[in-house]
Amino acid sequence: MIDFDRDTAFTQRVLDALTARANATMKNIANRNTTGFKRYEVRFEDYLQDAVREGRDLASVEPKVIRDASGDPDVNNVVLMDELALLGKTALLHDVMARRMGSYARKMNKAIFGR
């Protein structure tokens, strides 16, 4: 049996992380020519793996936005092709998770209304 409350909470958390990642990536792309700009990245998958190992509730995992301070202080560390690839991957994952959420809604609608 599927626990809809827990699954939808987890799906919503993943969608939130993907939205944060898309926003960070777009900010990176917008600042790719700014001297000394250090890119933002969103950490989520690592924390998710830790939660699985520790047996914690996956819906409790929060994404974290951090700065990648690598490189010289006066050098921009944004690589446009890497950011565009990450944005494409993020869009695909967002589509999968949004479809998953829609599937839950259709199942609930069918259970409630019989259609």
N, C-alpha and C positions, 0 to 999 in steps of 0.2 A: 504494500500500500504506500502511496506517495503522501508524504507530509507536505501539503500545499503551503502551509504557513512558513515552514522552514525553507522549502525550496524557493518560494517566491522572495523571501527575505535574502537568501543567498544570491539569487538572480539579480535582484535590485542592487545588492552590494557590488556585484561584478559590473553592472551597467554604470554605477557611480564611478567605479575605478576607471572604466574605459572612457567615460566622459572627462574625468580629470586628466587622463593621459592625452586625449585629443586636444584639450585646452592647453596643456603644457607644450605639446608638440607644435601647435599653432603659434604659441608665444615664442618658441625657439626659432621657428621659421621666420617670423616677423622681425626677430632681432639678429638674423644671421650676419648682417653687415655692421652690427654695433661692436665697436672695439671693446675688448675686455668682457663681453657678455659671456656668462657661463650658463650652459643649458640646464633646463629643468628636466627631471625624469620622475616618473611615478613608480614607486615600488609597491607591488601587490602580490605577485605570484610567489615570491620568496616567503612572505608572511603567511600566505595560504598554505604552502608546503609545511611550514612550521606548525600551523594549526592542525593539519592532518596528522603529522607525527605525534603531536601532543594530545590528540583526541579532543581538541576544542571545537566548539560550534563554528562552522565556516562563515556563517552570517555575521559573526562578531569581528571578523578581520577587516581592518580599516586600511585603505590605501594611504600612502604617505608621499607627498611631493617633496623632493629633495633637489638640491643644486649639485651638479657635477662640477666640482672645482678643479678638475684635472687640467693640466697644461699650465703654461705661464700665465701670471695674473693679467697681463695686458693683451692676451691672445684669446680670440673668440674660439670656443670649442664646438660650435655647431657645424655639422656636416649635412648639407641640404639633402643629399640622396638618402642618408640614413634616416633623417626625419621624415621624408616622404614615404619611405618604406614602412616605417613605424606607424605613420598615419593610415596607410592602406591596411595594414594588419589590424590596427585598432578598429577601423570601420567594418572589416569583415567579422571580427569577433563581436562587435556591437550588434550587427545584423543577426548573428546566430543567437545571441542572448535575448534580443528583442523578440525574435520568433519563438523562443522558448517561453517567454512571458506570455505571448499571445496564445500559445498552446494551452497554458494553464487557464487562461481566461475562457477559451472555448470549452474546455472540459468542465469548468465550473458552470458556465452558461447551459451546457447540455444537462448537467446534473440537476440544475435548478429548474430549468424550463422544459427539459426533455427534447430540445432541438439543437 
